[in-house]
Amino acid sequence: MRFLSAPWVGMLESGAWLRNAAHANRCARHFAAQIDGIPGLRLASPVEANAVFLEAADDVLDRDS
């Protein structure tokens, strides 16, 4: 287990995990903002973490491009 935990200890001690998490959260908010106003797409739930869930109209999902 020592070999598996060593990288995690470094991430925790250096604060890299928090920087990476904050970056992922900012990216999710940015992506959600870019989606706003696109016809046929809407957020399925508020962006509260690093995931964005969308609802899309059938015609949007059926497009080739």
Long-range contacts (C-beta under 8 A, 24 or more apart in sequence): 21-50, 24-50, 25-49, 25-50, 28-52
